[in-house]
Amino acid sequence: DYLSTLKPQEKTIGIATCSAGNHGLGVAYAAKQLHIPCTVFVPKSVDGAKYDKLLALGANVQKSEFIGYDDTLQWATNEAAKMQIPMISAFNDEKIMAGNGGTLAVEVLSQVPEATHFVLPMGGGGLSAGFAWHVKSKNFPSQMIVCQLADSPAFKLSLETGLPVTYMPPIDTFAGGIEGGLGPKCFDVLKTRVDQIALVKEKELRSALCWLLEHHQYLIEPSAAVALAGCLFGHVNLNGPTVIVLSGRNVSYSTLKQVLGS
């Protein structure tokens, strides 16, 4: 666990992070177990279910005035500096990549060793970078496919310029967990390990969530639906045993009603 590596003085001071929800939940849970003060900065558009869970875990939750993650991150970094507490990145950190996508990849390969294609959701790049690093180290010819919002394609733009696009303008989306810029360290890992990029429209993402509910009675959050949407709407080429990563199901009832009604 990341927090277990902190020095005693750091554990006393506490930690902060900026998250659209799921990363913050993980940090808040670990902080509670280790009795470490925890502050989580979130966009004002954060899903209500995630916000309530953060409060229930005892985190000091600070909501920004911004709907976008990148604007919230800039504000949160300044606020944490004022509070003199260290910030843990939601993605741009080797330990986060390893603990997020890396451990997931280990579990996936142990359960589905025959898989050759891996379809991943992508925002800042932490999950996909950790996942790709491990899978490619075991079988480099494996196909790594990342799925992004078409209106927030930071990785695609980064490949085109050769430099990580770390800031993206905020967009109106239910998938706040995959909106925003790319971590520079994540880009360094991903630029030589991604084989396909799928750009998914907002309406396709919503349709994928509804499709999974209708056909499999399985609820996922909108951010997690981007990988499924990439497959359902023909944005990826698949010609082998495939794993689709569904990365979370923390969605409020109010958000779900809006998605289902759209």
Buried (B, 14 or more C-beta within 10 A) or exposed (E): EBBEEBEEEBBEBBBBBBBBBBBBBBBBBBBBEEEBBBBBBBBEBBBEBBBEBBEEBBBBBBBBEBBBBBBBBBBBBEBBEEBEBBBBBBBBBBBBBBBBBBEBBBEBBEEEEEBBBBBBBBBBBBBBBBBBBBBBEEEEEBBBBBBBBBBBBBBBBBBEEEEBBBBBEBBEBBBBBBBBBBBBBBBEBBBEBBBBBBBBBBEBBBBBBBBBBEEEEEEBBBBBBBBBBBBBBEBBEBEEEBBBBBBBEBBBEEBBEEBEEE
